[in-house]
Amino acid sequence: MTVRTIRVPRPPHRPVGTALLHALDGSHPWGTASSSLSRYGAVHETVTILPPDTTPARRRWVSALHAAPPAALMLTLVLGCVGIGVAVPWHAAFGAPAALGAAAWLVCWREASPATRSAVQTTAWCSALVVDAEADAAVRRVRRIVHRLQRAEDGVRAGLLPASALQEEWRDAYELVGRLERLVR
């Protein structure tokens, strides 16, 4: 009987700092999109697009800004409970981590604010109970914007499109949503 050893390549080791940066990169470089469907058929679509010249470091600050409140809350609860377990007064056990979390959020807010102030956002919703052609068209428009951005992003990640294609699509979407935003005001 012959036994062969097969070597399976390991995935590349990613240092903790690199993994954290990868997590903070967010799901899309251009911003965020959300879609919800209610129990009675109301569709709610939102897209937020960061300025096309936003640096990767600034986008990470924007992601950290969104992650900071739940992370600070969890940190406060865990450290507070541990502090109480080792006989630290409750106000110090919960107050110090809460102050630290608030300070971290303020740093994230300060660093992310140039991108978040310049970001554009549009929201559309329609209901299955009330037929409204204008609302349906608005929802389709938001979906089309998101689809075009995601298609360009996927093409760049797959190597089928140059990075300039995503930048061009991103710039077009940013300008379009900016015009829509001004129309609503």
C-alpha positions in Angstrom: 0.0 0.0 0.0 1.4 3.4 -1.0 0.6 6.5 0.9 0.9 9.9 -0.8 1.0 13.1 1.0 -0.8 15.9 -0.7 0.2 19.4 0.2 -2.7 21.8 0.3 -1.7 25.4 0.0 -2.6 27.5 3.0 -4.3 30.8 2.5 -1.9 33.6 2.9 -1.4 34.7 6.5 -2.9 38.1 7.0 -1.5 40.1 9.9 -4.0 41.6 12.3 -3.5 45.1 11.1 -4.1 44.1 7.5 -7.2 42.1 8.4 -8.5 45.1 10.3 -7.9 47.4 7.3 -9.6 44.9 5.0 -12.6 44.9 7.4 -12.7 48.7 7.5 -12.5 49.0 3.7 -16.3 48.4 3.7 -18.2 46.5 1.1 -18.1 49.2 -1.6 -15.5 51.9 -2.2 -18.1 54.3 -3.5 -20.4 54.3 -0.5 -23.4 52.3 0.7 -26.7 51.1 -0.5 -29.6 49.7 1.4 -32.8 48.1 0.4 -35.8 47.0 2.5 -39.1 45.4 1.9 -41.8 45.8 4.5 -44.4 43.3 5.5 -47.1 45.0 3.3 -44.9 45.5 0.2 -43.4 48.9 0.7 -40.0 49.1 -0.9 -37.4 51.5 0.5 -34.1 52.1 -1.4 -31.3 54.3 -0.3 -27.9 55.0 -1.9 -25.2 57.1 -0.3 -22.2 58.0 -2.6 -19.0 59.3 -1.3 -17.1 61.9 -3.3 -15.1 60.2 -6.1 -11.8 61.7 -4.9 -12.2 60.1 -1.4 -9.0 58.4 -0.4 -8.9 54.8 0.9 -7.8 56.1 4.3 -10.8 58.5 4.5 -13.2 55.7 3.5 -11.8 53.6 6.3 -12.5 56.5 8.7 -16.1 56.6 7.4 -16.5 52.8 8.0 -15.0 53.2 11.5 -17.5 56.0 12.2 -20.3 53.7 11.4 -18.8 50.8 13.5 -17.8 52.9 16.5 -21.1 53.2 18.4 -21.9 49.4 18.5 -18.2 48.7 19.2 -18.1 51.3 22.0 -21.3 49.9 23.5 -20.0 46.3 23.5 -16.6 47.4 24.9 -18.4 49.4 27.7 -20.6 46.4 28.7 -17.8 43.9 28.6 -15.2 46.1 30.5 -17.9 47.3 32.9 -18.9 43.8 33.8 -15.3 42.8 34.2 -14.6 45.9 36.3 -17.5 45.1 38.6 -16.3 41.5 38.9 -13.0 42.8 40.3 -14.6 45.2 42.7 -14.2 48.5 40.7 -17.1 50.9 41.5 -19.8 50.7 38.9 -19.5 54.3 37.8 -15.8 53.9 37.1 -16.3 50.4 35.6 -18.8 51.7 33.0 -17.8 55.3 32.9 -14.2 54.9 31.8 -14.9 52.6 28.8 -17.9 54.8 27.8 -15.7 57.9 27.8 -13.1 56.0 25.8 -15.7 54.9 23.3 -17.1 58.5 23.0 -13.6 59.8 22.4 -12.9 57.2 19.7 -16.2 58.1 18.0 -15.2 61.8 18.1 -11.9 61.0 16.4 -13.6 59.0 13.8 -16.2 61.7 13.2 -13.5 64.4 12.8 -11.5 62.3 10.4 -14.5 61.1 8.3 -16.3 64.4 8.2 -14.7 65.8 5.0 -16.1 62.7 3.1 -19.4 62.5 4.9 -20.2 66.2 4.5 -19.6 65.9 0.7 -21.4 62.6 0.3 -24.7 62.7 -1.6 -27.7 60.5 -0.8 -31.0 59.7 -2.4 -33.9 57.7 -1.1 -36.9 56.4 -2.9 -39.8 54.3 -1.7 -43.0 52.9 -3.2 -45.9 50.8 -1.9 -47.5 47.7 -3.4 -50.8 48.9 -1.9 -50.9 52.2 -3.7 -49.9 52.4 -7.4 -47.8 55.5 -8.0 -45.8 55.5 -11.3 -43.6 58.3 -10.1 -42.6 56.5 -6.9 -42.0 53.3 -8.9 -39.7 55.2 -11.3 -37.8 56.7 -8.4 -37.1 53.2 -6.9 -36.0 51.9 -10.3 -33.7 54.9 -10.7 -32.0 54.2 -7.4 -31.7 50.5 -8.2 -30.2 51.4 -11.6 -27.6 53.7 -10.0 -26.6 51.0 -7.5 -26.5 48.3 -10.2 -24.3 50.3 -12.5 -21.8 51.0 -9.6 -21.8 47.4 -8.5 -21.3 46.1 -12.1 -18.4 48.5 -12.6 -16.9 47.5 -9.2 -17.3 43.8 -9.9 -15.7 44.2 -13.4 -12.7 46.0 -11.8 -12.3 43.3 -9.1 -12.5 40.5 -11.8 -9.9 42.3 -13.9 -12.3 42.8 -16.8 -12.4 46.6 -16.5 -9.8 49.2 -15.8 -10.0 51.1 -12.5 -10.8 54.2 -14.5 -14.2 52.6 -15.5 -15.2 52.4 -11.8 -14.0 56.0 -11.3 -16.0 57.2 -14.3 -19.2 55.4 -13.2 -18.6 56.6 -9.6 -18.3 60.2 -10.8 -21.4 60.0 -13.0 -23.4 58.5 -10.2 -22.2 61.1 -7.7 -23.2 63.9 -10.1 -26.5 62.4 -10.8 -27.4 61.8 -7.2 -26.2 65.3 -6.4 -28.6 66.8 -9.0 -31.4 64.6 -7.6 -30.6 65.8 -4.1 -30.8 69.5 -5.2 -34.1 68.9 -6.9 -35.7 67.5 -3.8 -34.6 70.5 -1.6 
